[in-house]
Amino acid sequence: MRIDQVGFSERDEDELLTLIEVAEILKVSPNTLRWWRQQHTGPKTFRMGRRVMSTVGDVRRFMRAQRLAGRSRH
């Protein structure tokens, strides 16, 4: 299923996302996500075979943390 077929807010917390899908959701390049992964600063990820995956819930938690961190600076 393509990410544009179902709104992100309507997706199940445990739904798996590929690195490319996460990049599309966060509007960053896949290379940025790879860098964040090396630095342990991006959304939680794990390997499933050869693929790097995340869950909708982990991406939501990352987005929420970034939003809250941004508020504390202003």
Sequence and secondary structure as in RCSB ss.txt:
>XXXX:A:sequence
MRIDQVGFSERDEDELLTLIEVAEILKVSPNTLRWWRQQHTGPKTFRMGRRVMSTVGDVRRFMRAQRLAGRSRH
>XXXX:A:secstr
  TTTS GGGS TT EEEHHHHHHHHTS HHHHHHHHHHT SS  EEETTEEEEEHHHHHHHHHHHHHHHHHT 
